[in-house]
Amino acid sequence: MKKVYVTFLGCKVNQYESEYIIEKLEKNGYVVSPHPTKADMCILNTCMVTSEASRKSRQILRRLRKLNPDALIIATGCYAHLEQEGLLQIGADLVLGNCEKKDLLTHAERYFREKKKFISVSESNYQVDETVESFLSDRTRAYVKIEDGCNEFCSYCIVPVARGFKIRSKAVETILAEMRTLLENGYKEIVLTGVNLGKYGAENGFSLSKLLSVLIDELSGDFRIRLSSINVQDVTDELIDLVGYTDRICPHLHIPLQSGSDAVLKRMNRKYTVEDAYRLFAKLRELNSDFSISTDIIVGFPGETIGDFKQTLELVGKVLFSKVHIFKYSTRPGTAASKLGYQIPADEKERRSKELSLIAEESSKRYREQSVGKLRKVLVEQNRSGISSGYDEYYIRHEFTGGRVGNLETVVSKYANGAGVVSTLACLERQMAREA
């Protein structure tokens, strides 16, 4: 009986695909090992969305080879898809593209027969039809990949080259069946994810909002749906109306804005203006004044002036984002942005990142303080020494006494704490009120 160790870097899509790989291997007799030294096969699902992700992919691959010299080491994912020979040289036995993930076991068996290193990478135009039944890495929240491919061509992004330019969407019937299985297996929150989630169904005249309508009508039970990252231009009025109509969909969207400057957005080849973003945020907060908006910001994009950066600072200070993920621009070879002049020095990117972080943290704290005294439904992820923790529908982390792992517990927010909120179970709050 062979043992396998699987790890990944990067996005929720990579996490989902890693779970798919694990599940497929387990069904074929493999046992998952928690540590690479005990495994016959080690699999790294790589990422290269930033230079740091690429560096970590190389670092982990070298570490796997050092820890287990005799194991079959497989590198797959976006970095493997584009940097094949280099990964063979630093320790991989097999380098598989994104398309080849689905047949990883077949490639591994070929290696065990032939004992020869090889590369298998083909164009990313495969049909999205993978399904999973559970998640080894998360026992309360499950992810469902519903789309792959991106046709946005943002000037800084290499992902379309690795994932394909063609939008490919999973069939509605397949999504329904997969979600039913996950709900039957006890999951209370399903996160819909994709490389370009907002374009779901675009290739066949369907849409994300239409899919959500079907899921709401067809699925039952105590659960909620969360959407992962979605672009400004893809948050339609139809989608906003649907979120306002049902509490099945979490009032939280991660909308990667990237900059508060129209000049920078234009060089990034983003398909919206800052005013478009402000209008969208206003609609969401009109729907629900507590609507949670998280975002990504890139600092130090080529040609970003101090004035451009100050516009970003102003936007983050105004909007009250629940969370801001800050990335220092890193050149991705082969992208349009890599050919732009006026590269920002590393020390200046670091300075801007720190300055933005202070404003982002203050914005997040002010947002969380708005929840004080309000009821929230928290999905309990862990309980240590009687203290439960988990995320509410607004994707704010709570800590409170009591609660059961896997349950959606109703709490009352008491005060902002660190990066989250300290709360009390609503039933205990009512009991204390009666006793008083």
N, C-alpha and C positions, 0 to 999 in steps of 0.2 A: 504493500500500500504506500503510494508516494505522498509526500507532504509538499505543500506549496505555500509560499509567502507572497502576499500581494500588497503593494503600497502604491500611492498615487500622489500627484501634485496637481494644483490648479482648480478648475471650476467644478460646479455641481455635475456637469455632463460627464467629466472624467470620473467623478465619484460614482455616478450611476453605472458607467461602463465597467468600472472596477468590480462593482457588486455583481454585474452580469457575468464577468469572467469567473469570479469566485463561485457563483451558483452553478455555472456550467461545469466547472472542474469538479465540484463536490458531487454532482449528479453522475460523474464518470469515475468516481472512486477515489478522488484526491481528498486529502484531509488538510484543512487550513492550519498552518503553523503560525503562532503569534510572534515568532522570532526567526530571522533569516538563517541563523546558524543551524537550525533544526530541519531545514527544508531541502528537498531534492531539486526544487525549482523555485526561483525568485523572479517575480514579475514587477517591473516598474512602469506605471502608466505616466508618461512624462508630460511636461508642459513647457511652452516657450513663449507665452504671451508677453513676458518681459525678459530682460537679460538676466534678472535675478532668478526667475523660474528656470531658465536654461542652465544657469550655474548650479542651482540646486539639483537639477536632473542629473547633471554630470557627477556632482558630489555624491549623491545617493548611489548611483551606479557603481562608482569606484568603491564605495563603502560595502556594498553588497558583495562585490568580487573579493574584497579583502576578508570579510567576515566568513565567506563560504566559497573557498576556491574551487571546490569540486561540484558545485551546483550548476544547473542550467540557468543562466541569467538571460531574461528576456526584457528588452526595452521596446515599449510600444507607445502610442500617443502622438501628440503633435510634434514634439521635439524629435522623436524617433522618425516620424514621417518625413522630416525635412533634413535631418543631419545624420544620415545613416552610417556612412563609413566611420565617422568620428566616434560613434558610440561602440562600434565593433572594436575599435582600437583601444578604448579605455575600459573594456571589460564585458561587453555584451556578447553572448553567443548567438542570439537571434535578435534581429531588428525588424519589427513589424509595423506597418502603417496603420492608420485608423481603420481602414476597411478590413484589415487582416485580424483585428481584435476579435471579430465574431467567430473566426476559425482558429483561434490561438491554440486550442488543443491539438488540432490536426498538424499544425506546424511544429508543436513541441514533440509529438510522436515521431514526426519525420526526423527531428534532430536526434532523438534517442536511438533511432534505427541507424542513422548514417554517421552520427558523431562528427558532423561538420557544421561549422558556423555558416550562416547565410542571412541574406536580407530579402524580405518580401514586402514590397510597398507598391500599391497600385493607386489609381486615381480615386479620390473620395467622392464616389457617386452612388454608394450603396443605399439600398432601401432601409428605412428606419422601421424595424420590426422586432427589436429586442424587447424582452419582458423580464421582470424580476418578481420574485415572490416575497422576499424579505431583505433586510439590510444588516449585515454583520456589524457595520460601524455605527449604526444608529437604530436603537430598538423602539423608538417612539415616533420618529419622523421619517417618512420615506420620500424618495425622489422618483419621478417618472419622466424620462426623456421622451419628448413628443416631437422634436424637430432637430434637424441637423443641416449644416450649410449656412453660408452667409453671403449675401450679394450687396452689402453696403459699401465695401471698398474704402473704409476709413484709411487715411494715408499712413497712419502709424501702425496698422494692424496686419500681422502675418497670418492670422487665423483662417481667412478664406482659402489661402493656399494649402493649408494643412487639412481643412475640413470640407473644402469644396465650395464652389461658387453657387451651386444649384441648391435651392430650398427643397428639402425632402421632409415630408410630414408623416407621422405615424397615423395609421387608420383609426378612426373614431372607435370602431368596434374593438380594436386591439387595446386601446387606452382604457376603455370601459372594463374589459375583462381583467386587465392588469390591476386597475384600481380596486375592483371588487375583491380580488385575491388579497391585496395588501390590507384592505379594510377588514376582511375576514381574519387576517393574521394579527389584528390588534392595533394597527397604526391609526392614529387619530389626526394626523396632519400629512397631507400629500402635497409636495412641492413640484409643480410642473416646470420643467426646465428644457432648454434648448440652446443651441449656439446663437440663434437669432429668434428668440421665442415669439416676438411680436409678429413675425412673418408666417406663423403656423397657418397652413392651409392655403397660402398665397398661390401655390402652383396649380391648384385645382378649384379656385373660386370659393374656397371656404375661409374661415377666420378663427382666431383665438376666441373671440366673444361667442361665436356660434358653438364652438366646442364646449365652452364653459356652460352654456345654456343646456346642452345635452347632458353633461355630467351632473348638473344640479337636478335636472328632471329625473334622471335614471338611477342615481345613487342615493342610498338612504343610510341612516345611522348617525352616531355622534362623532362627526369629523369635520374638518375644514380643509380648504384648498388655499395654497399660497402660490403666487406667481414669482418666479425668479426674475432676473434682469430683463428689462424691456425698454426700448428706445422711446424718446419723446414722441416721434412721429407715428409710433404704433399704438399709442394709448388713445383709442378712438372714443367718441362720445358714447357709442354703443357699449364699449367695455366699461366706461365710467358708470353708465346707468345700471349695468348689470351688477357691479360691485356695490352700488347703493341699494339695489333691490334685495340682496340676499346676504345673510351673515355667514353663509357657507364660504364666501371668498374673503380672505383676510384683507382688512383696510390698510394694506402696506404694499408699496411698489418700490422696487429698486430701479431707479431711472438714471443710468450713467450719463451725466451731463458733460463731463470732461473739462469744460472751461466756462467761465462767465464772460468771455470776450467773443464777440461775433467774428472779429478778425482771425482769432485763433481757431474757432470752430470751422471757418471757411477753409483754412489751410489743412485742418484735420479731415476735411471732406465729410463733416457731419451734416445731416440733412434737416437741420432746424436752426433757428436763431435763439438768442437768449430771451427775446420777447415771447417766442413760442413756448419756451419752457415756463416762464412766469405765468402765462395764460393757463397752461396745463396745471401748474401747481395751485393756482387760484381755484380752478374747477374742482380739484380734488379736496381742497380744504373747505370749499363751499358745500360739497357733499357731506363732509365730516370734518369738523374743525380740528380733530385729533388725527386726521389721516397721516399715516407714517410714510415719509419719503426718505429713502436712503439713496446715496449717489456715489459715483466715482469721479475723481478729479485728477487730471494729469497736470503736474507742474513742470515748468521748464521746457515746454514744447518749443521746437526751433522757431526763433523769431518772436517768442513771447516777451513783450516789453514789460517794464514795471507797471505801466498803465494798464495793460492787459491783465496782469496779475492782480492789480488792485480791484478790477472789476469782478474777478473771481472771489476775492475776499469779501467784497460788498454783497455779492449774491449769497454766499454761504452764511453771512451774518443776518441776512434778511429772511431766508426761507425757513429756518428752523428744521434742518434735516435731522432725522433721528440718528443717522450715522453717515459719516463721510469717509470713504476709503481713498487715501491719497497715494498716488503713484508718481515717482520721479520719472520723467520721460527717459526711455532707453531706446536706442536705435535698434530696429529690427532689420537686418540686411534683407534687401529685396523689396522693401516697402518704399512708397513714394516719399515719405517723410525722411527717409535715410539720405535722400539726395538734396534736401533743403539746406540752405546756408543758415548762418546765425545760430549755430548750436550754443546752447546755454552751458556755461561751465558747471562742473559737478558741485563745487562748493556753493554756487548760487542756487542750484536746484535744491540742495540740502537746506539752505537758509529759507527758501520759499516754502518748502515742505513743513518746516518747523513753525513758521509763522501761520500758515494755514491751519495746522493741527490745533493750535491754541484757540482759534476762532471756531473751528469745527467742534471741538470738545465743549466749548461754551454753548454753542448752538444745540448740541445734543442734550446737554444738561437742562437747558431751558425747555426743550421739547418734553423731556421726561418729567419735569416738574409740573407740567400741565396735567399729568395723569393723577396727581395726588387727590385722594378722596373718591376716585372713580373705580367702578367695577371693571375687572379685566379677566379674561379666561386664559389661564396659563397651562400649557402642556408640560407636565412635570417630567423632566428628563433624568433627574437623579435626586437621591435623598441620602444625605450624609449626616449622621448623628442627629436625626430629626429635622434637619434643615433641608427643605425642598428647593429646587431651582429649575427654571425653564423659561420659555419665551411665551409672551402673550400674542394675541392676534395682530398687534402692532409691531411685532418682532422686537419687543423690549424685554430684557431679562429681569426676572423677579426672583427674590429669595424670601422664603416664609416658613414658618413652623407648621409641620403637618403636611398633608397631601400624600398622594400615592403615585409612584412612578407609572407613567403611561396614561394617567387620567388627565382630563381637561378640568382643572379646578378653578372655581370662581374666587377671585381675591379682591381685596380693596387695597389700592396703592397708598402707601403711607409717606414715603419720602425718597427722593433720588439719592442713590448711593453708588459711588464709583462710576461704572459704566451701565448701571441698571437701576432697579427700584427695589426697596424693601417693602413688603406687603404683609397682609394678614388674610387668612382664609375668611371669606365672607360669612360663613356659618359661625365662626368663632367671634367675629365682629358683632354679629346679631346677638349671640349669647352674652357677650360682655355688656352689650347695651341693655339687655333685659335685667342682668344682675345689678347693674348700676341703678 
